[in-house]
Amino acid sequence: MKFSTKVIHAGQEPDPTTGAVMTPIYQTSTYAQTGLGEHKGYEYARTGNPTRTALEACVAALENGQYGLAFASGLAAEHAILNLLRAGDHLIACDDLYGGTYRLFERVMGRYGVSASYVTASNLVEYEKAIRPNTRLIWLETPTNPLLNLVDIQAVARLAHQHGLLLVVDNTFASPYFQNPLDLGADIVLHSTTKYINGHSDVIGGVVVTSNQEVYEELKFHQNAVGAVPGPFDVWLTLRGIKTLAVRMKQHEENAISVARFLDEHARVERVYYPGLPSHPDHALAKRQMRGFGGMVSFQLKGTRADVDNVLRRLKVFTLAESLGGVESLVCHPATMTHGSIPQEIREARGVVDTLLRLSVGIEDIHDLLFDLEQALA
Ligand SMILES: *Cc1c(COP(=O)(O)O)cnc(C)c1O
């Protein structure tokens, strides 16, 4: 099946008990057993729930993977992956990273003796140099957050496998519509389904997909043993959202291209970060590794933090809020919001300055979005 068919049908056959076309919300914690060890595949809902199974199968299909696992949040999904490591292990991550991921590495995993090194996202030589005898995995985001740099997944996968390391890709920003890291050699792909996959800003969730059976079995063990699973209603909302993923992503991208071009020509804008602009340093890589450029646009305003505050107060259609990937347009100030937990000097050295704004371009009418930006910048 092609992508637009998979979002609607993969894992979502009519319900076997009633024929219900939509996957029902199995709001139950436990399942009747007919005899000792005799049941229909479900015993207890932390271990498994048919609504969750449908989402897990659907996202696995969208990422061209064998196995999917759903979690209560994107960070819970990340934590499950990090449970593959042991005390004393080391990981390498790109430095332009979601703030919560950095916090999880440093302030949670660090306490359990897992250490992390950070390398310039697009510099392959730095990845190789950072490998130590105790390195177990490489962790990437591409496009990165918030500067939308790209990492060559195929090249890093080759390097990882030469050294016996696992490659993990956080595919939240691209969505499976625009990029499939497993096809490029990654071992594990993860999403915060809170973002594009659910797409309606009304659920927190995460998923992990892999085709490596050994990795899957360990992750599945942790999903049940730790228990950070999503409830059936959240999973059902996500399944409802996922059905329009393809049409939403097309519109997000069309609007984002227009917004990026508009900002690029605006006198008050210092610099625009969007992989779809030919001037973007990774434009050629984006064309090769992605099927489109996505809906996120970042830009640096000319002026001071006070000017940024003025623009934010004047925007009407773009809402100042954390998160991304919903149907509505959002604007975020990474330095104080998503990346507020990163120490200032580290943050600024990575380009996340006080005058940087990140847009999650929604699917509203493009004229309203451009007019809103125009009046706020004026
Ligand atoms: C939001 C986000 C996460 C964390 O997901 P939650 O669902 O908020 O826990 C991880 N990675 C990226 C790139 C994100 O945008």
The ligand as an SDF file (V2000), in Angstrom:
LIG
                    3D

 15 15  0  0  0  0  0  0  0  0999 V2000
    8.3250   17.1250   21.5150 C   0  0  0  0  0  0  0  0  0  0  0  0
    9.5300   16.3920   21.1220 C   0  0  0  0  0  0  0  0  0  0  0  0
   10.0150   15.3280   21.8880 C   0  0  0  0  0  0  0  0  0  0  0  0
    9.3840   14.9370   23.2040 C   0  0  0  0  0  0  0  0  0  0  0  0
    8.0930   14.4320   23.0380 O   0  0  0  0  0  0  0  0  0  0  0  0
    6.9350   14.5590   24.1590 P   0  0  0  0  0  0  0  0  0  0  0  0
    5.7760   13.9190   23.4850 O   0  0  0  0  0  0  0  0  0  0  0  0
    6.7550   16.0240   24.4410 O   0  0  0  0  0  0  0  0  0  0  0  0
    7.4160   13.8210   25.3480 O   0  0  0  0  0  0  0  0  0  0  0  0
   11.1300   14.6610   21.4290 C   0  0  0  0  0  0  0  0  0  0  0  0
   11.7580   15.0140   20.2870 N   0  0  0  0  0  0  0  0  0  0  0  0
   11.3260   16.0360   19.5330 C   0  0  0  0  0  0  0  0  0  0  0  0
   12.0590   16.3890   18.2730 C   0  0  0  0  0  0  0  0  0  0  0  0
   10.2120   16.7570   19.9210 C   0  0  0  0  0  0  0  0  0  0  0  0
    9.7940   17.7880   19.1710 O   0  0  0  0  0  0  0  0  0  0  0  0
  1  2  1  0
  2  3  1  0
  2 14  2  0
  3  4  1  0
  3 10  2  0
  4  5  1  0
  5  6  1  0
  6  7  2  0
  6  8  1  0
  6  9  1  0
 10 11  1  0
 11 12  2  0
 12 13  1  0
 12 14  1  0
 14 15  1  0
M  END
$$$$
